[in-house]
């Protein structure tokens, strides 16, 4: 990519994981043809459609220029408001109508029949004709008197409820009766036809955020709260009958009962078939309620992604389907107590996970994940298959469980066998634990491994070496089994983190001066240094083959470094800085999480499906911003990448890179390699006997005259007749071939390009025939044979088609060696060819010896 190109040459946005809804209430639709309910949720600049039966995503809309501020739907279209505009989507995908006319941001939508009602922040109400996009009616209310906060459609009329308080209004199964939820927590059941209040309830959990009524014959109303609780109210007995505590960890934005079904929906599907009116969780889709802090692929398939969030949970997201997602729960010091009291009331719950390591080698036998918690000395193990926190809480005994000490775990790693965990502490200690038993198995260093906090620790693929980096600006390599120190390397600045690629033995170290150093574990020397970031480096990841190092920093840049060439080959910016990166083991996706973002974003690797030219970026390259996947596709970037691909396809390599280089013909081996063995090949392929054609029966079968009819036998020609037919003089029919004529012309103009071009197009048998025809015995001449040798000399002097020259010369000598020895002119030309051949070979042999010597030195010398 040149400086004028935009976007990323390697990565393109694919999709976002873990985003299911935002603060807007969901919308429910019933598809008459499918006889199935669908729910719509707004996610940023687009909306998702899920089927309620399996809660699987069925469609994602095209992205809008801004975040959706209101969502509504009827039986045909989905309406989304963004800013001052409204768009109508067909088939949950494409925009078919756009309504313009509001002077302020739209925050309410209500479709009815062939019309659509929209309300903006200035209290302007517009009724639109859906098909023509024309304004049917416009009403403006004085904002100083009241604010339109909700619009409601009754069975026979449309009613807009306008109150100064923040309210939510919902219809009940009874005609002309609505439920009104107030910010004070009061719920009013009101008959609007007679303007009569039927009953009142008081919710103790704060403002009423959602209301819904069962329509399957049970007089039950459900109310939502800002703290995630759901209350169930009996409208006949006028009392609270049940409470669903901690249904959500955050505020409930919407709550809906399915029509004539005992199902309640808040993106958690609850079925109300329990005695006493309670609901039990049937299906759910949930992501992080706080931004992720660390992501990592769990296994070699690249399907499951582990994610630790600031909400304290550890979750697994599948790139195949949402039904394979699972939550491993919240960290706690007492698992049994947490089950009884719940996460919200658990006094022993742990803070958010800062970093973790996973290994699948023994995850079916014992825990395979170990995690560090913010500000805590204790590290926890997790079991992926059980989907819960593990059996061990690993804490060093040297501190006697003194919580007042300001020490905490900073880095962890698990050996490739899955048997041991290495834990680094801010005190400078590095401990080893057994993952099966949780027992302490030693520590590195006599007292401490480092004089300051340890910033990174890694174990190689064979459990031979352990490498650690600390705030004391030292990198230390230890023997894993004996815990002895083998090597110490000084760093130019304090390290922030480290990452080891086990297959290649390359260790990446991010320093506080915003540079990245690459250390070769075999030679124990720094082999690369990358600079260019303008902020703290948050995370790094290697490509599966170890060729690329991808880094993310607080300057919102994601950079790709090519280790063999030591150059920057790709760079792009994002709206929010990436805090964690992970490259899938298959190399098809790059996964990222970002500051203040709840989702996990997938970037597809374009080099796997198309030709991408990766050239070092210039020093003055200015990267451009790419929208995060699932928000807005960057069509301009795709056009640039297509243009780059077309340029590469039009590139034609020259026939010879340099006139001093020996160049081969690139013809298939079958065209020249077997020229010396054609006689053997023909002998092997010769049939044992010629094919016999069936004798054609005559139309009238001849008979012998006589009284008894007899058929006449066919007569065979005599031996003399056969010999007379075989002896035919074909000498007068001999003609000169095109190749022969071109060699004759080359004697005069001294240009041998045409005969060489002709030979390249011929097959082995045709080449042998042409070379045999050069002999005087076959109608040729000595001067034409001399011209052929001059052609070989010209090929050797041009250093092109070197392999063809060798093959043609070898066949020519095999056919005419004795005749050449008797002709002085041919002998003189053959000696000239031999001199050119020896000179070319000596030049090639010198270059080969130099390369062999250099390779031997690189393999044996210690750099």
C-alpha positions in Angstrom: 0.0 0.0 0.0 1.3 3.4 -0.9 0.8 6.5 1.1 -2.3 7.5 -0.8 -4.2 4.2 -0.1 -6.8 4.1 2.6 -8.0 1.4 5.1 -6.3 -1.9 5.8 -4.8 -4.2 3.2 -5.0 -7.2 5.5 -8.1 -6.9 7.7 -11.7 -6.1 6.8 -14.6 -5.8 9.3 -16.7 -9.0 9.5 -19.1 -8.9 12.5 -19.5 -8.2 16.2 -20.2 -10.7 18.9 -21.8 -10.3 22.3 -24.0 -7.3 21.3 -27.7 -8.2 21.6 -29.5 -5.0 22.7 -29.0 -1.5 24.1 -31.1 0.8 26.3 -34.0 0.9 23.8 -37.0 -1.4 24.4 -37.3 -4.4 22.0 -40.1 -4.8 19.5 -42.2 -8.0 19.0 -43.5 -9.1 15.6 -45.6 -12.1 14.5 -45.0 -13.6 11.1 -48.3 -15.0 9.8 -46.7 -17.2 7.1 -44.1 -18.7 9.5 -46.5 -18.7 12.4 -43.7 -17.6 14.6 -42.8 -14.6 16.8 -39.7 -12.5 16.1 -38.1 -9.9 18.4 -36.2 -6.9 17.2 -33.5 -5.2 19.2 -31.5 -2.1 18.5 -27.7 -2.4 18.6 -25.9 0.8 17.7 -26.5 1.8 14.1 -28.4 -1.4 13.2 -31.0 -3.7 14.6 -31.1 -7.5 15.0 -33.9 -9.9 14.4 -34.3 -13.1 16.6 -36.8 -15.9 16.4 -38.3 -16.4 19.9 -38.6 -20.1 19.5 -34.8 -20.8 19.5 -33.6 -17.2 20.2 -31.4 -17.5 17.2 -30.4 -14.4 15.1 -32.1 -14.5 11.7 -31.2 -11.1 10.3 -29.0 -8.0 10.8 -30.1 -4.8 9.2 -27.9 -2.6 7.1 -26.2 0.1 9.2 -27.5 3.6 9.5 -25.2 6.7 9.6 -26.1 7.3 13.3 -27.2 5.3 16.3 -30.8 4.3 16.4 -32.8 6.4 18.9 -36.2 4.7 18.5 -37.5 1.4 17.0 -41.0 0.3 15.9 -42.4 -2.3 13.6 -45.7 -3.4 11.9 -46.5 -6.6 9.9 -44.6 -5.4 6.8 -41.8 -2.9 7.8 -39.4 -2.0 10.6 -39.0 1.7 11.4 -35.8 3.1 12.9 -35.3 6.7 13.9 -31.8 8.2 13.9 -31.2 11.9 14.5 -33.9 13.9 12.6 -34.5 11.1 10.0 -36.6 8.0 10.0 -35.9 4.9 7.8 -38.2 2.0 6.9 -36.7 -1.4 6.4 -38.1 -4.3 4.4 -37.2 -7.9 5.1 -35.3 -6.7 8.2 -32.4 -5.6 5.9 -32.8 -2.9 3.2 -34.0 0.7 3.5 -37.1 1.2 1.3 -38.4 4.5 2.7 -36.8 7.6 4.3 -38.9 10.3 6.0 -37.5 13.8 6.4 -39.2 16.8 8.0 -38.4 16.9 11.7 -36.4 19.8 13.1 -35.2 17.9 16.2 -34.1 14.4 17.1 -36.9 11.8 16.9 -37.4 9.7 20.1 -40.8 8.1 19.6 -42.3 6.0 16.8 -45.8 4.4 16.5 -47.0 2.7 13.3 -50.8 2.2 12.7 -52.3 0.9 9.5 -50.9 2.8 6.5 -49.5 5.6 8.6 -46.7 6.3 11.0 -46.6 8.6 14.0 -43.3 10.2 15.0 -42.5 12.5 17.9 -39.3 14.6 18.3 -37.7 16.3 21.2 -39.4 19.6 20.4 -42.9 18.0 21.0 -43.6 18.0 17.2 -45.9 15.1 16.2 -45.9 14.1 12.5 -48.2 11.6 10.9 -46.7 10.1 7.7 -48.2 8.2 4.8 -46.0 5.1 4.8 -45.9 4.5 1.0 -45.8 8.0 -0.4 -43.5 9.4 2.4 -45.7 12.5 2.5 -46.8 14.3 5.7 -50.5 13.5 6.5 -50.8 15.7 9.6 -48.4 17.7 11.8 -49.1 18.8 15.4 -46.9 20.9 17.6 -47.3 21.1 21.4 -45.9 23.7 23.8 -42.8 22.1 25.4 -43.1 24.4 28.4 -46.5 22.9 29.3 -45.7 19.2 28.9 -43.5 16.7 27.1 -44.8 13.9 24.9 -43.2 10.8 26.6 -45.2 7.9 25.1 -47.6 7.1 22.2 -50.1 4.3 22.5 -52.4 2.6 20.0 -55.7 1.4 21.3 -58.1 -1.1 19.6 -60.2 1.6 17.9 -58.2 4.8 18.3 -54.8 6.2 18.7 -54.0 8.0 21.9 -50.9 10.0 22.7 -50.1 10.2 26.4 -48.4 13.4 27.4 -47.2 13.9 31.0 -44.5 16.0 32.6 -43.3 12.9 34.6 -41.3 10.1 32.9 -43.8 7.4 32.3 -44.3 4.1 30.5 -47.8 3.3 29.2 -49.0 -0.1 28.1 -52.4 -1.5 27.1 -54.1 -4.3 29.0 -56.2 -7.2 27.7 -59.3 -5.2 28.9 -60.7 -2.7 26.4 -59.9 1.0 27.1 -57.7 0.1 30.1 -54.0 1.0 30.2 -51.2 0.6 32.7 -49.1 3.6 33.5 -45.7 3.3 35.2 -44.3 6.4 36.9 -40.8 7.5 37.8 -41.8 7.3 41.5 -42.4 3.5 41.2 -46.2 3.8 41.3 -48.2 1.8 38.8 -51.7 3.0 37.9 -54.3 0.9 36.1 -56.6 3.5 34.4 -59.7 3.3 32.2 -59.2 6.1 29.7 -62.7 6.0 28.3 -64.3 6.9 31.6 -61.2 8.5 33.0 -61.3 6.3 36.1 -58.4 4.8 38.1 -59.1 1.1 38.7 -56.2 0.2 41.0 -52.7 1.3 42.1 -49.5 -0.5 43.0 -46.2 0.7 44.4 -42.9 -0.7 43.3 -40.1 -0.4 45.8 -37.2 -0.8 43.4 -37.4 2.7 41.9 -38.9 3.9 38.6 -41.0 1.6 36.5 -39.0 0.9 33.3 -41.4 -1.6 31.6 -44.9 -3.1 31.9 -46.5 -6.1 30.3 -49.7 -8.1 30.8 -50.3 -11.8 30.3 -52.9 -12.6 27.6 -53.3 -16.4 28.2 -56.1 -16.1 30.7 -54.1 -15.3 33.8 -54.6 -11.7 35.3 -50.9 -11.1 35.8 -49.0 -7.9 35.2 -45.2 -7.8 35.1 -43.1 -4.6 35.9 -39.4 -3.9 35.3 -37.0 -1.9 37.4 -33.7 -0.1 37.0 -31.8 -2.7 39.1 -32.9 -5.7 37.1 -35.8 -7.0 39.3 -39.2 -8.1 37.9 -42.4 -7.9 39.9 -45.5 -10.0 39.2 -48.8 -8.4 40.2 -52.2 -10.2 40.4 -54.8 -7.8 39.0 -57.8 -9.6 40.5 -56.5 -9.8 44.0 -54.6 -6.5 43.6 -51.4 -7.6 45.2 -47.8 -8.6 44.5 -47.7 -12.3 44.0 -44.1 -13.0 43.1 -40.7 -11.3 42.6 -38.0 -12.4 40.2 -34.8 -11.0 41.7 -31.8 -10.2 39.6 -33.4 -11.2 36.4 -30.9 -8.8 34.8 -27.7 -7.2 36.1 -28.7 -3.8 34.7 -32.0 -1.9 34.0 -34.7 -3.7 32.2 -35.4 -1.7 29.0 -38.4 -3.8 27.7 -40.6 -6.6 28.9 -43.2 -8.4 26.7 -45.6 -11.4 27.2 -46.2 -13.3 24.0 -49.8 -13.3 22.7 -51.8 -16.1 24.3 -48.6 -17.8 25.5 -47.2 -18.1 29.0 -43.9 -16.6 27.9 -42.3 -13.4 29.1 -39.5 -11.8 27.0 -36.7 -9.4 27.9 -34.1 -11.1 25.7 -34.4 -13.6 28.5 -37.2 -16.0 27.6 -39.1 -17.0 30.8 -41.8 -19.6 30.9 -44.5 -19.2 33.6 -45.4 -22.8 34.3 -44.3 -22.9 38.0 -46.7 -23.1 40.8 -47.3 -19.7 42.5 -46.9 -17.7 39.3 -43.1 -17.6 39.2 -41.2 -17.9 35.9 -38.2 -20.0 35.1 -35.5 -19.1 32.6 -36.0 -21.0 29.3 -33.5 -19.3 26.9 -31.4 -16.2 27.0 -28.8 -14.3 25.0 -26.4 -12.2 27.1 -23.1 -10.5 26.7 -20.9 -8.4 29.0 -22.6 -5.6 30.9 -19.3 -3.8 31.2 -16.4 -3.5 28.6 -14.2 -6.6 28.1 -10.6 -6.3 29.4 -9.0 -9.4 27.9 -9.9 -11.8 25.1 -8.2 -15.0 23.9 -9.1 -17.9 21.7 -9.6 -21.0 23.7 -8.6 -23.9 21.4 -6.9 -24.6 18.1 -10.2 -24.6 16.2 -10.6 -20.8 16.5 -14.3 -21.1 17.1 -14.6 -20.2 20.8 -13.3 -16.9 22.2 -12.8 -16.4 26.0 -13.6 -12.9 27.2 -13.1 -11.4 30.7 -15.1 -8.2 31.4 -15.1 -5.4 33.9 -18.4 -6.8 35.1 -16.3 -9.6 36.7 -17.6 -12.4 34.5 -15.7 -14.8 32.2 -17.6 -15.7 29.1 -17.2 -17.7 25.9 -18.4 -16.5 22.6 -18.8 -18.8 19.5 -18.1 -17.5 16.0 -20.5 -20.2 14.6 -23.8 -19.5 16.4 -25.0 -17.7 19.6 -26.5 -20.9 21.0 -22.9 -22.1 21.7 -22.1 -19.1 23.8 -21.8 -19.7 27.6 -21.0 -17.8 30.7 -18.5 -19.3 33.2 -19.9 -17.0 35.9 -18.5 -14.4 38.3 -15.3 -14.9 40.3 -15.8 -15.7 44.0 -13.9 -16.9 46.9 -16.7 -19.1 48.1 -18.5 -20.9 45.3 -21.1 -22.6 47.6 -22.1 -19.3 49.3 -22.4 -17.6 45.9 -24.8 -20.2 44.7 -27.1 -19.7 47.7 -27.0 -15.9 47.9 -26.5 -15.0 44.3 -23.8 -12.9 42.7 -25.4 -9.6 43.7 -25.4 -10.4 47.4 -22.2 -12.4 47.5 -19.8 -10.6 49.8 -16.9 -12.8 48.7 -17.1 -12.1 45.0 -13.9 -11.1 43.3 -13.2 -8.0 41.2 -12.8 -8.0 37.4 -10.3 -10.3 35.7 -7.3 -8.4 34.4 -5.6 -11.2 32.5 -5.9 -15.0 32.1 -4.3 -17.9 30.3 -5.9 -21.1 29.0 -4.8 -24.5 27.8 -7.0 -27.3 26.4 -4.5 -30.2 26.7 -6.0 -31.5 30.0 -9.2 -29.5 30.3 -11.3 -32.7 30.3 -9.4 -33.9 33.3 -9.1 -30.7 35.4 -9.2 -27.0 35.3 -7.6 -25.4 32.2 -7.9 -21.7 32.8 -6.2 -19.5 35.4 -7.0 -15.8 35.9 -5.7 -12.8 37.8 -8.1 -10.4 39.5 -7.7 -6.6 39.8 -5.8 -5.8 43.1 -6.0 -9.4 44.4 -3.1 -11.7 45.3 -5.4 -14.7 44.8 -5.6 -16.3 41.4 -8.5 -18.5 40.4 -8.8 -21.6 38.2 -11.8 -22.1 35.9 -13.2 -25.1 34.2 -14.3 -24.5 30.6 -16.2 -27.8 30.1 -18.2 -27.3 33.3 -18.7 -23.7 32.6 -17.9 -22.5 36.1 -15.2 -21.3 38.4 -12.7 -24.1 39.2 -11.7 -25.9 42.4 -8.5 -24.0 43.4 -7.7 -20.5 44.7 -4.0 -20.2 44.4 -2.3 -17.9 46.9 1.4 -18.0 48.0 1.9 -19.0 51.7 4.8 -16.6 52.2 2.4 -13.7 52.9 0.3 -15.7 55.4 -2.9 -14.5 53.8 -2.2 -10.9 54.9 -4.7 -8.9 52.8 -3.2 -5.6 54.0 -0.1 -6.1 51.9 -0.3 -4.2 48.6 0.6 -7.1 46.4 -1.3 -8.6 43.6 -1.0 -11.1 40.7 0.2 -9.4 37.5 0.8 -12.2 34.9 0.0 -15.9 34.4 0.8 -18.7 32.0 -0.1 -22.4 31.7 2.4 -24.9 30.3 1.5 -26.5 27.0 0.9 -29.9 28.7 -1.7 -28.3 31.0 -0.1 -29.5 34.2 1.5 -26.4 35.6 0.6 -22.8 36.1 3.2 -20.0 36.5 2.0 -16.9 38.4 3.9 -13.6 38.6 3.3 -11.1 41.4 3.8 -7.4 41.8 6.2 -8.2 44.7 8.7 -9.7 42.2 8.0 -13.3 43.0 7.2 -16.0 40.4 5.6 -19.2 41.6 4.7 -22.5 40.0 1.6 -24.5 40.9 0.2 -27.9 39.9 -3.1 -27.4 38.1 -4.6 -30.7 39.1 -3.9 -30.5 42.9 -3.3 -26.8 43.3 -0.1 -27.5 45.3 2.9 -25.1 45.2 5.7 -26.6 43.1 8.5 -24.0 43.6 9.5 -20.5 42.8 12.1 -18.8 40.6 15.1 -17.1 42.2 16.6 -17.5 45.7 14.3 -14.8 47.2 12.7 -13.0 44.3 12.8 -13.3 40.6 12.8 -9.6 40.0 13.5 -6.5 42.1 10.2 -4.9 41.1 6.8 -6.0 39.8 6.8 -8.7 37.2 5.1 -7.5 34.0 5.1 -10.8 31.9 5.9 -14.5 32.2 5.9 -17.3 29.6 6.9 -20.9 29.3 8.2 -22.4 26.0 6.5 -25.3 24.2 8.7 -28.1 25.7 8.6 -26.9 29.3 12.4 -26.3 29.2 12.6 -22.5 29.6 10.7 -19.8 31.4 11.1 -16.2 30.5 10.1 -13.2 32.6 10.3 -9.5 32.3 10.1 -7.0 35.2 9.8 -3.4 36.0 13.6 -3.5 36.9 14.2 -3.4 33.1 15.6 -7.0 33.1 14.6 -10.0 31.0 15.5 -13.3 32.6 15.5 -16.8 31.2 15.1 -19.6 33.7 15.3 -23.4 33.5 11.7 -24.5 34.2 12.6 -27.7 36.0 15.5 -26.7 38.3 14.4 -23.0 38.5 18.0 -21.8 38.0 18.8 -18.6 36.1 20.3 -19.1 32.7 20.5 -15.7 31.1 19.8 -12.0 31.9 19.2 -9.3 29.3 18.9 -5.6 29.9 16.0 -3.7 28.3 16.3 0.0 27.3 13.0 0.8 29.1 10.6 -0.7 31.6 8.4 -3.4 30.0 4.7 -3.2 29.9 3.9 -6.8 28.8 5.4 -9.7 26.9 4.1 -12.4 24.6 5.8 -15.6 23.5 5.1 -17.4 20.2 5.9 -21.0 21.3 6.3 -22.5 17.8 8.9 -20.0 16.5 10.5 -19.1 19.9 10.0 -15.4 19.3 9.3 -13.2 22.4 7.6 -9.8 21.9 8.2 -7.3 24.6 6.2 -4.0 24.7 8.1 -1.3 26.5 6.9 1.9 28.3 8.6 4.0 25.6 6.0 2.7 23.1 8.4 0.4 21.2 8.3 -3.3 20.7 11.4 -5.5 20.9 11.6 -9.1 19.5 13.9 -11.5 21.2 14.9 -14.9 19.8 14.8 -17.5 22.5 17.3 -19.7 20.8 20.1 -17.1 20.3 18.9 -15.0 23.3 19.4 -11.8 21.4 17.1 -9.0 20.3 16.5 -9.5 16.6 13.9 -6.8 15.8 12.8 -3.4 17.2 9.6 -1.8 16.1 8.7 1.9 16.8 5.8 4.0 15.6 3.1 3.9 18.3 2.2 7.1 20.0 0.6 5.7 23.1 0.7 2.9 25.6 0.7 -0.5 23.9 -2.3 -2.4 25.3 -2.0 -5.8 23.7 -0.1 -7.9 21.1 -0.8 -11.1 19.2 1.1 -13.2 16.7 -0.2 -14.8 13.5 -0.3 -18.6 13.7 2.9 -18.9 11.6 4.7 -16.3 13.6 5.3 -14.1 10.6 3.2 -11.1 11.8 3.0 -9.3 15.1 -0.2 -7.3 15.5 -0.1 -4.6 18.2 -2.8 -2.2 19.5 -2.2 1.0 21.5 -4.0 3.9 23.1 -3.4 6.0 19.9 -6.3 4.0 18.4 -4.0 2.4 15.9 -3.7 -1.3 15.1 -0.4 -2.1 13.4 0.8 -5.2 11.7 4.6 -5.8 11.7 6.3 -8.3 9.4 9.0 -10.1 11.4 11.2 -11.5 8.5 11.5 -8.1 6.8 11.3 -6.1 10.0 8.9 -3.5 8.6 5.4 -2.2 9.1 3.1 -3.7 6.4 -0.4 -2.6 7.6 -1.9 0.1 9.8 -5.4 1.5 10.4 -7.2 3.5 13.1 -10.4 2.7 14.9 -12.8 5.0 16.8 -12.0 3.6 20.2 -8.6 2.2 21.2 -8.3 -1.6 21.3 -7.6 -3.0 24.7 -7.1 -6.6 23.7 -6.3 -8.6 20.5 -6.3 -12.2 19.6 -5.5 -13.9 16.3 -7.4 -17.2 15.7 -5.1 -20.3 15.5 -6.4 -20.9 11.9 -5.5 -17.3 10.9 -8.9 -16.4 9.4 -10.0 -13.8 12.0 -8.4 -11.1 14.2 -10.5 -10.5 17.3 -10.5 -7.2 19.2 -12.2 -5.5 22.1 -12.2 -1.7 22.6 -12.5 1.0 25.2 -16.1 1.5 26.4 -17.3 -1.1 24.0 -19.4 -4.1 25.1 -18.8 -6.2 21.9 -16.1 -8.4 20.6 -15.2 -7.6 17.0 -14.1 -9.9 14.3 -11.8 -8.8 11.4 -11.4 -11.2 8.5 -8.0 -11.9 7.1 -8.2 -10.9 3.4 -4.9 -12.6 2.5 -6.6 -16.0 2.8 -9.1 -15.4 0.1 -7.4 -12.9 -2.3 -4.0 -11.8 -3.4 -2.8 -8.9 -1.2 0.5 -7.1 -2.0 2.2 -6.4 1.4 4.9 -3.8 0.9 6.6 -1.8 3.7 4.7 1.3 4.5 6.6 4.6 4.1 7.6 6.6 7.1 5.1 9.4 6.4 2.2 7.0 6.0 -1.0 8.4 7.6 -3.5 5.7 8.5 -7.3 6.3 8.2 -10.2 5.4 10.5 -12.1 2.2 9.8 -15.6 1.7 11.4 -15.9 -1.2 13.8 -17.5 -4.4 12.4 -21.3 -4.5 12.7 -21.6 -0.7 12.7 -21.0 0.6 9.2 -19.3 -1.2 6.3 -16.5 0.8 4.7 -17.3 0.5 0.9 -14.5 2.8 0.0 -12.0 0.5 1.7 -13.3 -2.4 -0.4 -12.9 -0.4 -3.6 -9.3 0.4 -2.7 -8.5 -3.2 -2.0 -10.1 -4.3 -5.3 -8.0 -1.7 -7.1 -4.9 -3.1 -5.5 -5.8 -6.6 -6.5 -6.4 -5.6 -10.1 -3.0 -3.9 -10.2 -1.3 -7.0 -9.0 -3.0 -9.2 -11.6 -1.8 -7.0 -14.4 1.8 -7.2 -13.3 3.9 -9.2 -15.7 7.3 -10.5 -14.6 10.1 -9.8 -17.1 11.6 -12.7 -19.0 15.0 -11.9 -17.4 15.4 -10.0 -14.2 19.0 -9.0 -14.9 21.4 -9.7 -17.8 24.0 -11.1 -15.4 21.7 -13.7 -14.0 21.2 -17.2 -15.4 17.6 -17.7 -16.3 15.7 -20.9 -16.8 13.0 -21.5 -19.4 10.2 -22.4 -17.0 9.0 -25.0 -19.6 7.7 -28.3 -18.2 10.3 -31.0 -17.6 8.6 -33.3 -20.1 9.5 -30.9 -22.9 13.3 -31.1 -22.6 14.4 -33.4 -19.8 14.0 -36.7 -21.7 15.5 -35.7 -25.0 18.6 -38.0 -24.4 16.3 -41.0 -23.6 13.8 -40.8 -26.4 15.1 -44.0 -28.0 14.6 -45.9 -24.7 11.2 -44.4 -24.2 10.1 -45.3 -27.8 11.5 -48.8 -27.3 9.5 -49.3 -24.1 6.3 -47.9 -25.7 6.7 -49.9 -28.9 3.8 -52.4 -29.3 4.8 -56.1 -29.5 2.9 -56.6 -32.7 1.1 -54.2 -35.1 -2.6 -54.0 -34.7 -4.6 -56.3 -37.0 -7.5 -54.8 -38.8 -10.5 -57.2 -39.4 -10.7 -58.2 -43.0 -13.7 -56.6 -44.7 -16.1 -59.1 -46.1 -16.9 -58.6 -49.8 -20.4 -57.7 -50.8 -20.7 -60.8 -53.0 -18.7 -63.7 -51.5 -16.7 -65.3 -54.3 -17.3 -69.0 -55.0 -15.5 -71.7 -57.0 -17.3 -73.0 -60.1 -18.5 -76.6 -59.7 -21.4 -78.7 -58.9 -20.8 -78.3 -55.2 -20.8 -74.6 -54.1 -17.5 -73.6 -52.4 -16.3 -70.3 -51.2 -13.0 -69.0 -52.7 -10.2 -68.4 -50.1 -8.4 -64.9 -50.2 -5.0 -64.9 -51.9 -1.8 -63.4 -50.3 0.7 -61.5 -52.3 4.0 -63.2 -53.0 7.3 -62.2 -51.4 8.6 -60.5 -54.5 5.6 -58.4 -54.8 6.0 -57.2 -51.2 9.6 -56.3 -51.7 8.7 -54.4 -54.8 6.2 -52.3 -53.0 8.6 -51.5 -50.1 11.3 -50.2 -52.3 10.3 -46.6 -53.0 12.7 -43.7 -53.6 11.5 -40.8 -51.4 14.5 -38.6 -51.9 12.9 -36.4 -54.5 10.1 -35.7 -52.0 12.4 -34.3 -49.3 11.6 -30.7 -48.3 13.4 -28.2 -46.0 11.6 -27.6 -42.6 10.8 -24.1 -41.2 13.5 -24.6 -38.5 16.1 -25.5 -41.2 15.2 -22.4 -43.2 15.5 -20.2 -40.1 19.0 -21.6 -39.4 20.0 -20.8 -42.9 18.8 -17.2 -42.6 20.5 -16.8 -39.2 23.9 -17.3 -40.9 23.3 -14.1 -42.8 21.6 -11.8 -40.2 23.2 -13.5 -37.1 19.9 -13.5 -35.3 18.8 -16.7 -33.6 15.7 -15.6 -31.7 13.3 -17.1 -34.3 14.8 -20.7 -34.3 15.0 -20.7 -30.5 11.4 -19.6 -30.3 10.3 -22.4 -32.7 12.2 -25.1 -30.7 10.5 -24.0 -27.5 7.1 -24.7 -29.1 8.0 -28.2 -30.3 7.7 -31.5 -28.5 10.6 -33.9 -27.7 9.9 -36.1 -30.8 9.7 -33.2 -33.1 12.9 -31.7 -31.8 14.7 -35.0 -32.4 13.4 -35.1 -35.9 14.6 -31.6 -36.6 18.1 -32.2 -35.3 18.4 -35.5 -37.3 17.5 -33.6 -40.5 20.5 -31.3 -40.1 22.9 -34.2 -41.1 24.0 -34.4 -44.7 22.8 -38.0 -44.7 19.2 -36.7 -44.2 19.4 -33.9 -46.7 21.1 -31.3 -44.5 24.4 -29.3 -44.8 27.5 -28.7 -42.7 27.0 -25.0 -42.7 23.5 -25.4 -41.2 24.9 -27.7 -38.5 27.5 -24.9 -37.8 24.6 -22.4 -37.6 22.9 -24.7 -34.9 26.1 -24.5 -32.8 26.2 -20.8 -33.1 22.6 -20.7 -31.9 23.7 -22.6 -28.8 26.5 -20.0 -28.2 24.0 -17.1 -28.5 21.7 -18.8 -25.9 24.7 -19.2 -23.5 25.8 -15.6 -24.0 22.3 -14.2 -23.3 22.1 -16.4 -20.2 18.5 -17.2 -20.9 16.9 -20.6 -21.4 20.0 -22.2 -19.8 18.3 -25.6 -19.3 17.1 -25.8 -22.9 20.6 -25.0 -24.2 22.0 -27.9 -22.2 19.4 -30.3 -23.4 19.5 -29.3 -27.1 23.3 -29.5 -27.2 23.4 -32.9 -25.5 21.0 -34.3 -28.1 22.9 -32.8 -31.0 26.2 -34.3 -29.8 24.5 -37.7 -29.3 23.2 -37.7 -32.9 26.2 -36.2 -34.8 29.3 -36.6 -32.6 31.2 -38.8 -35.1 30.4 -36.6 -38.0 31.4 -33.4 -36.1 34.8 -35.0 -35.3 35.6 -35.4 -39.0 34.7 -31.8 -39.9 37.2 -29.0 -39.0 34.6 -26.2 -39.3 32.3 -28.0 -36.8 35.1 -28.8 -34.4 36.2 -25.2 -34.3 32.6 -24.1 -33.5 32.2 -26.8 -30.9 35.3 -25.6 -29.1 33.8 -22.1 -29.0 30.6 -23.4 -27.5 32.6 -25.4 -24.9 34.4 -22.2 -23.9 31.1 -20.3 -23.4 29.7 -23.2 -21.5 32.6 -23.4 -19.1 32.6 -19.6 -18.5 28.9 -19.7 -17.6 29.2 -22.6 -15.3 32.2 -21.2 -13.4 30.2 -18.0 -12.7 27.2 -20.1 -11.4 29.5 -22.3 -9.3 31.1 -19.3 -7.7 27.7 -17.9 -6.7 26.5 -21.2 -5.4 29.6 -21.7 -3.2 29.2 -18.2 -1.8 25.6 -18.9 -0.8 26.5 -22.3 0.7 29.3 -20.7 2.7 26.9 -18.0 4.0 24.2 -20.4 5.0 26.7 -22.6 6.8 28.0 -19.7 8.8 24.4 -18.5 9.8 23.5 -22.1 10.9 26.6 -22.6 13.0 27.7 -19.2 14.3 26.1 -17.6 17.4 24.9 -14.2 16.5 
